[in-house]
Amino acid sequence: MASDRGRFTAYLATAALGRTGVEAVTPALLLAALTLGRPPLDGVMLVAGATASAALGGPFAGAVLDQVRRPALAYAGVLCLTCCGLAVLGHLLAWAPLVPLMAVAALIGIGHPMLSGALTAQLARILPPERLPRALSLDVAVFSVAGMAGPALAGLGVAFTAEGQLLLAGAPFALALLPLGGIRLPRRPKGSVAGWPAIGSGLRAMVADGVLREVTLVTSFTAVAQAGVIVAAPLISAGLTGGLGWVGVLLTTLAAGNLLVSVVCARWPLRGRPEVVVRVSAVAYAVLLCLLALVSGPPLTLAVTFLAGAVTAPLFMGLFRTRFERSPPRVQSGVFGTGAGLRSFSFACGAAALGVVAQYGVRWCLLAAGTAQLIGLALGILARAPWRPAPGDPGPPRVVPEGKVPVSGPAGCG
């Protein structure tokens, strides 16, 4: 027990530092480009390169972690690669053209899924199953802490040069190397690795299981809705105060709601089927976003924002529990990595689409975000239905978690 506690503490420290760095990279790229007097579009394109790389690299990162014998070395490599990439980018940013800068930004972003979803997948390798629910609650809390600390760290870099800003954003990645060894991720035995990364293994597992299909679709649309909240935050602030001073207050309130519920659930874990928790939380989130579009005045706006952040905590706890319960252990990192990539892609699409809607007013932006969440819920429920292949078509392969016996009938259908 004491050994498990020490390994989990090292995990939380590594996750907090790594994810803080991930959250700091985006604003740091924007600020560094502006500091050097480059066009604002250059900073946006650097962020787009890092985000696109994270979205596309999710399945690859997860597959690598499922295949390598020493996952800890893979994490150390990603942390070092990210630090070096930020240092190189800081050196090149003053004089290099945009295309090579985007290539370096893409190199930085490719490891982000390993520090988000794919890192969560390692919990099953360091903790016994009975401790996973509380561990997942604290893991969700770490996401909230990183979401607040990362942008704040990037903001501190305003006093430095552009190169200093990027080096500061890379500091959490370097510090994460210190507790990484304390996790003591077990090696895979020789002969257990079948070939080099099967990049589609995680996606195939998600498609083959009906419950995984459902929660993946629901939470992908949650990312779309969350992007709408980020887009709407400056407009809400302008409506409340006439300026942008409340943007940080709104985003911090959102993260605080998530953090509080995550900590409470670590003490009293949620009961019931995780996919049901995801459904209920998604409905509540959609309703709260629509309510946020209709309320006025700082007190009500902050209260609804806090509640909107609070309901996302059980939503992601349910998502993580479902992935652990429904995916085979040999491809769990692939499932988590692919899910992280899908969420990055969905967030980028949501920001683009709802940014256009926001031109017609913040109310329409938030209503569209809430509607997107409900659409995702409906699609997820429809996608859970068993596959009905055409005559002669065997359909997608069924994936049965290791240690479980496949059963016939609806309960055993993907």
PLY file of the C-alpha trace (Angstrom):
ply
format ascii 1.0
element vertex 414
property float x
property float y
property float z
element edge 413
property int vertex1
property int vertex2
end_header
0.00 0.00 0.00
2.78 2.42 0.94
4.59 1.55 -2.29
1.41 2.15 -4.31
0.90 5.47 -2.56
4.45 6.58 -3.37
4.12 5.59 -7.02
0.79 7.36 -7.31
2.23 10.50 -5.71
5.03 10.44 -8.29
2.39 9.94 -11.00
0.40 12.97 -9.84
3.55 15.13 -9.75
4.57 14.02 -13.25
1.05 14.52 -14.61
0.65 17.94 -12.99
3.97 19.24 -14.34
3.61 17.71 -17.80
0.03 18.90 -18.27
0.89 22.36 -16.94
3.51 22.55 -19.66
0.98 21.44 -22.27
-1.45 24.15 -21.16
1.35 26.76 -21.13
2.56 26.05 -24.67
-0.41 27.53 -26.53
-0.42 30.99 -24.91
3.41 31.00 -24.89
3.52 30.49 -28.66
1.08 33.35 -29.20
2.88 35.71 -26.81
6.36 34.90 -28.16
5.31 35.64 -31.74
3.75 38.95 -30.70
6.77 39.90 -28.58
8.99 39.71 -31.66
6.57 41.81 -33.68
5.53 38.98 -35.99
2.01 39.12 -37.46
-0.66 37.74 -35.11
-1.47 35.13 -37.75
2.01 33.62 -37.27
1.26 32.85 -33.63
-2.10 31.37 -34.57
-0.46 29.17 -37.20
2.12 27.92 -34.71
-0.69 26.96 -32.32
-2.53 25.29 -35.20
0.58 23.25 -36.04
0.98 22.06 -32.46
-2.75 21.29 -32.11
-3.00 19.42 -35.41
0.06 17.38 -34.48
-1.48 16.50 -31.11
-4.72 15.43 -32.79
-2.99 13.27 -35.39
-0.33 11.98 -33.01
-2.76 10.63 -30.41
-3.22 7.18 -31.99
0.51 6.88 -32.67
1.50 7.93 -29.14
-0.92 5.46 -27.59
0.22 2.65 -29.88
3.86 3.29 -28.98
3.06 3.06 -25.27
1.20 -0.20 -25.85
4.18 -1.68 -27.69
7.42 -0.47 -26.07
8.99 -2.57 -23.35
9.97 0.46 -21.25
7.16 3.06 -21.24
9.09 5.24 -18.77
11.84 5.76 -21.35
9.22 6.75 -23.93
7.88 9.39 -21.53
11.37 10.66 -20.78
12.02 10.92 -24.51
8.84 12.92 -25.10
9.61 15.32 -22.24
13.16 15.90 -23.54
11.92 16.27 -27.13
9.39 18.91 -26.07
11.97 20.86 -24.06
14.44 20.82 -26.96
11.71 21.75 -29.44
10.72 24.81 -27.42
14.38 25.87 -27.09
14.96 25.50 -30.85
11.73 27.35 -31.63
12.75 30.20 -29.34
16.07 30.48 -31.18
14.51 30.36 -34.67
11.46 32.53 -34.03
13.29 35.83 -34.52
14.41 35.18 -38.09
13.11 31.91 -39.57
10.18 31.78 -42.04
6.83 30.42 -40.90
6.91 26.95 -42.50
9.93 25.55 -40.62
8.60 27.14 -37.43
5.32 25.26 -37.90
7.28 22.03 -38.39
9.02 22.54 -35.05
5.67 23.41 -33.40
4.24 20.18 -34.80
7.16 18.28 -33.29
6.39 19.88 -29.93
2.70 18.97 -30.09
3.06 15.35 -31.13
3.84 14.21 -27.59
1.00 16.06 -25.88
-1.43 13.09 -25.98
1.12 11.00 -24.09
0.95 13.50 -21.23
-2.84 13.73 -21.20
-5.02 10.72 -21.94
-2.28 8.16 -22.56
-0.70 8.96 -19.20
-4.01 8.23 -17.46
-3.95 4.79 -19.09
-0.84 3.94 -17.04
-2.80 4.10 -13.77
-4.00 0.53 -14.29
-0.36 -0.59 -14.35
0.60 0.99 -11.00
-2.57 0.68 -8.88
-4.91 -2.19 -8.00
-8.42 -2.00 -9.56
-10.16 -1.07 -6.30
-8.14 2.17 -6.06
-8.79 3.33 -9.62
-12.05 5.29 -9.01
-10.43 7.63 -6.46
-7.26 7.84 -8.50
-9.25 8.91 -11.56
-10.97 11.63 -9.54
-7.59 13.06 -8.54
-6.36 12.70 -12.11
-9.27 14.83 -13.35
-8.39 17.35 -10.64
-4.85 17.51 -12.03
-6.27 18.50 -15.41
-8.07 21.40 -13.71
-4.98 22.54 -11.82
-2.92 22.40 -15.02
-5.61 24.34 -16.86
-5.22 27.18 -14.38
-1.45 27.00 -13.82
-0.38 26.69 -17.47
-1.79 29.99 -18.80
-0.68 31.74 -15.60
2.88 30.48 -16.15
2.81 31.69 -19.75
1.57 35.08 -18.52
4.58 35.40 -16.23
6.81 35.19 -19.29
5.61 38.53 -20.64
8.52 40.19 -18.82
11.06 38.05 -20.71
12.25 37.85 -24.30
10.45 35.55 -26.73
13.10 32.88 -26.22
12.77 33.24 -22.46
8.99 32.86 -22.70
9.32 29.54 -24.53
12.01 28.30 -22.16
9.74 29.14 -19.24
6.91 27.18 -20.87
9.32 24.25 -21.23
10.39 24.31 -17.58
7.50 22.08 -16.35
8.45 19.41 -18.91
12.02 19.40 -17.60
10.86 19.27 -13.98
8.51 16.38 -14.79
11.57 14.22 -15.43
12.37 14.28 -11.69
9.27 12.44 -10.36
8.92 10.28 -13.50
11.30 7.64 -12.17
9.26 7.34 -8.98
6.26 5.96 -10.91
8.29 2.83 -11.68
6.22 1.75 -14.66
6.72 -2.01 -15.05
8.58 -3.29 -18.08
6.83 -5.56 -20.50
8.36 -9.03 -20.67
10.32 -10.07 -23.75
8.14 -11.59 -26.42
5.01 -9.70 -25.30
5.42 -7.03 -27.98
3.96 -8.11 -31.29
5.58 -5.93 -33.93
5.91 -2.18 -34.14
3.00 0.10 -33.18
-0.39 -0.90 -34.57
-1.54 2.69 -34.93
-5.19 1.82 -35.43
-5.47 -0.59 -32.51
-7.00 1.95 -30.16
-9.50 3.16 -32.73
-10.52 -0.40 -33.61
-11.12 -1.17 -29.94
-13.24 1.96 -29.57
-15.31 1.16 -32.66
-15.83 -2.48 -31.70
-17.40 -1.75 -28.30
-20.79 -0.04 -28.21
-20.30 1.68 -24.86
-16.89 3.03 -25.91
-18.43 4.30 -29.13
-21.08 6.12 -27.14
-18.86 7.84 -24.58
-16.28 8.75 -27.23
-18.87 10.54 -29.34
-20.45 12.27 -26.36
-17.17 13.58 -24.98
-15.88 14.59 -28.41
-18.87 16.90 -28.68
-18.16 18.02 -25.11
-14.84 19.30 -26.45
-16.76 21.23 -29.13
-18.95 22.76 -26.43
-15.95 23.61 -24.26
-14.38 25.41 -27.20
-17.56 27.47 -27.44
-17.18 28.53 -23.79
-13.59 29.62 -24.43
-14.67 31.59 -27.49
-17.55 33.16 -25.56
-15.52 34.14 -22.47
-14.18 37.45 -23.91
-17.66 38.36 -25.12
-19.22 37.57 -21.73
-16.54 39.68 -20.03
-17.17 42.58 -22.39
-20.90 42.37 -21.70
-20.37 42.38 -17.92
-17.61 44.96 -17.52
-17.09 46.57 -20.92
-13.59 45.04 -21.14
-11.62 41.82 -21.05
-10.73 41.93 -17.36
-13.13 39.14 -16.44
-11.90 36.57 -18.95
-9.45 35.14 -16.41
-12.09 35.22 -13.68
-14.56 33.26 -15.80
-12.04 30.62 -16.87
-10.72 30.25 -13.32
-14.28 29.85 -12.01
-14.89 27.16 -14.62
-11.75 25.26 -13.59
-12.49 25.75 -9.88
-15.86 24.05 -10.23
-14.23 21.06 -11.90
-11.46 20.94 -9.30
-13.81 21.06 -6.30
-16.02 18.24 -7.54
-12.98 16.16 -8.49
-11.57 16.45 -4.97
-14.95 15.61 -3.41
-15.28 12.55 -5.65
-11.80 11.43 -4.62
-13.16 11.18 -1.07
-16.57 9.80 -2.06
-16.26 8.08 -5.45
-19.23 8.12 -7.80
-21.41 5.04 -7.90
-23.30 3.51 -10.78
-22.45 2.67 -14.36
-19.91 5.13 -15.79
-21.67 5.52 -19.14
-24.83 6.62 -17.32
-22.77 9.19 -15.40
-21.47 10.47 -18.75
-25.01 10.80 -20.14
-26.41 12.64 -17.12
-23.40 14.96 -16.94
-23.65 15.73 -20.65
-27.32 16.70 -20.31
-26.54 18.89 -17.30
-23.64 20.55 -19.15
-25.82 21.33 -22.17
-28.56 22.80 -19.98
-26.07 24.95 -18.06
-24.52 26.32 -21.25
-27.95 27.30 -22.52
-28.70 28.86 -19.13
-25.41 30.77 -19.27
-26.58 32.25 -22.56
-29.72 33.60 -20.89
-28.55 34.87 -17.48
-27.25 38.39 -16.85
-25.25 40.05 -14.12
-21.98 38.93 -12.50
-23.41 36.83 -9.61
-25.61 34.61 -11.77
-23.01 34.37 -14.52
-20.33 33.22 -12.08
-22.70 30.75 -10.40
-23.72 29.11 -13.68
-20.11 29.09 -14.89
-19.01 27.35 -11.69
-21.74 24.72 -12.08
-20.82 24.19 -15.75
-17.26 23.46 -14.69
-18.47 21.22 -11.87
-20.49 18.85 -14.07
-17.56 18.20 -16.40
-15.69 16.47 -13.55
-18.04 13.44 -13.28
-18.32 13.42 -17.07
-14.60 12.79 -17.52
-14.42 10.43 -14.56
-17.11 8.36 -16.24
-15.22 8.52 -19.53
-11.98 7.28 -17.99
-13.72 4.52 -16.02
-15.46 3.33 -19.19
-12.17 3.17 -21.07
-10.56 1.12 -18.33
-13.50 -1.26 -18.01
-14.30 -1.75 -21.69
-10.93 -1.72 -23.48
-8.48 -4.66 -23.54
-5.41 -3.98 -21.35
-3.04 -4.56 -24.28
-4.46 -1.56 -26.19
-5.54 0.76 -23.35
-2.85 3.33 -24.09
-3.99 3.31 -27.72
-7.59 3.91 -26.65
-6.65 6.77 -24.33
-4.22 8.29 -26.85
-6.73 8.09 -29.69
-9.39 9.62 -27.45
-7.06 12.50 -26.57
-6.36 13.09 -30.25
-10.07 13.09 -31.09
-10.75 15.60 -28.34
-7.99 17.91 -29.63
-9.44 17.69 -33.14
-12.99 18.29 -31.86
-11.87 21.27 -29.79
-10.16 22.85 -32.80
-13.23 22.29 -34.99
-15.50 23.68 -32.27
-13.37 26.80 -31.86
-13.47 27.44 -35.60
-17.19 26.79 -36.05
-18.42 28.53 -32.89
-16.04 31.41 -33.51
-18.07 32.11 -36.62
-21.34 31.80 -34.68
-20.00 34.20 -32.03
-20.02 36.98 -34.61
-23.80 36.99 -34.25
-23.62 37.36 -30.46
-22.47 35.53 -27.36
-25.96 34.18 -26.70
-26.03 32.31 -30.00
-22.53 30.98 -29.43
-23.45 29.46 -26.05
-26.78 28.11 -27.30
-24.96 26.49 -30.21
-22.43 24.98 -27.78
-25.22 23.51 -25.63
-26.98 22.20 -28.71
-23.76 20.58 -29.93
-23.50 18.70 -26.63
-27.07 17.40 -26.98
-26.38 16.36 -30.59
-23.33 14.47 -29.39
-25.40 12.71 -26.73
-28.02 11.67 -29.28
-25.39 10.42 -31.73
-23.65 8.53 -28.95
-26.82 6.72 -27.92
-27.54 5.84 -31.55
-23.96 4.65 -32.08
-24.23 2.28 -29.13
-26.69 0.09 -31.01
-25.15 -3.25 -32.06
-23.66 -3.35 -35.53
-26.01 -4.85 -38.09
-23.75 -5.91 -40.96
-25.15 -6.62 -44.39
-25.54 -10.29 -45.39
-22.12 -11.77 -45.96
-20.35 -8.87 -44.20
-18.83 -9.95 -40.88
-18.76 -6.34 -39.63
-16.06 -4.88 -37.39
-14.08 -7.25 -35.15
-15.37 -7.81 -31.66
-12.93 -6.83 -28.92
-13.27 -8.71 -25.64
-11.24 -7.38 -22.67
-8.59 -9.78 -21.47
-9.74 -11.94 -18.61
-13.41 -11.70 -19.61
-15.46 -14.37 -21.30
-17.48 -13.28 -24.33
-21.19 -13.85 -23.99
-23.87 -14.13 -26.61
-26.82 -11.83 -27.00
-27.08 -8.05 -26.68
-24.83 -7.82 -23.60
-21.90 -9.23 -25.53
-22.39 -7.25 -28.73
-20.01 -4.37 -29.46
0 1
1 2
2 3
3 4
4 5
5 6
6 7
7 8
8 9
9 10
10 11
11 12
12 13
13 14
14 15
15 16
16 17
17 18
18 19
19 20
20 21
21 22
22 23
23 24
24 25
25 26
26 27
27 28
28 29
29 30
30 31
31 32
32 33
33 34
34 35
35 36
36 37
37 38
38 39
39 40
40 41
41 42
42 43
43 44
44 45
45 46
46 47
47 48
48 49
49 50
50 51
51 52
52 53
53 54
54 55
55 56
56 57
57 58
58 59
59 60
60 61
61 62
62 63
63 64
64 65
65 66
66 67
67 68
68 69
69 70
70 71
71 72
72 73
73 74
74 75
75 76
76 77
77 78
78 79
79 80
80 81
81 82
82 83
83 84
84 85
85 86
86 87
87 88
88 89
89 90
90 91
91 92
92 93
93 94
94 95
95 96
96 97
97 98
98 99
99 100
100 101
101 102
102 103
103 104
104 105
105 106
106 107
107 108
108 109
109 110
110 111
111 112
112 113
113 114
114 115
115 116
116 117
117 118
118 119
119 120
120 121
121 122
122 123
123 124
124 125
125 126
126 127
127 128
128 129
129 130
130 131
131 132
132 133
133 134
134 135
135 136
136 137
137 138
138 139
139 140
140 141
141 142
142 143
143 144
144 145
145 146
146 147
147 148
148 149
149 150
150 151
151 152
152 153
153 154
154 155
155 156
156 157
157 158
158 159
159 160
160 161
161 162
162 163
163 164
164 165
165 166
166 167
167 168
168 169
169 170
170 171
171 172
172 173
173 174
174 175
175 176
176 177
177 178
178 179
179 180
180 181
181 182
182 183
183 184
184 185
185 186
186 187
187 188
188 189
189 190
190 191
191 192
192 193
193 194
194 195
195 196
196 197
197 198
198 199
199 200
200 201
201 202
202 203
203 204
204 205
205 206
206 207
207 208
208 209
209 210
210 211
211 212
212 213
213 214
214 215
215 216
216 217
217 218
218 219
219 220
220 221
221 222
222 223
223 224
224 225
225 226
226 227
227 228
228 229
229 230
230 231
231 232
232 233
233 234
234 235
235 236
236 237
237 238
238 239
239 240
240 241
241 242
242 243
243 244
244 245
245 246
246 247
247 248
248 249
249 250
250 251
251 252
252 253
253 254
254 255
255 256
256 257
257 258
258 259
259 260
260 261
261 262
262 263
263 264
264 265
265 266
266 267
267 268
268 269
269 270
270 271
271 272
272 273
273 274
274 275
275 276
276 277
277 278
278 279
279 280
280 281
281 282
282 283
283 284
284 285
285 286
286 287
287 288
288 289
289 290
290 291
291 292
292 293
293 294
294 295
295 296
296 297
297 298
298 299
299 300
300 301
301 302
302 303
303 304
304 305
305 306
306 307
307 308
308 309
309 310
310 311
311 312
312 313
313 314
314 315
315 316
316 317
317 318
318 319
319 320
320 321
321 322
322 323
323 324
324 325
325 326
326 327
327 328
328 329
329 330
330 331
331 332
332 333
333 334
334 335
335 336
336 337
337 338
338 339
339 340
340 341
341 342
342 343
343 344
344 345
345 346
346 347
347 348
348 349
349 350
350 351
351 352
352 353
353 354
354 355
355 356
356 357
357 358
358 359
359 360
360 361
361 362
362 363
363 364
364 365
365 366
366 367
367 368
368 369
369 370
370 371
371 372
372 373
373 374
374 375
375 376
376 377
377 378
378 379
379 380
380 381
381 382
382 383
383 384
384 385
385 386
386 387
387 388
388 389
389 390
390 391
391 392
392 393
393 394
394 395
395 396
396 397
397 398
398 399
399 400
400 401
401 402
402 403
403 404
404 405
405 406
406 407
407 408
408 409
409 410
410 411
411 412
412 413
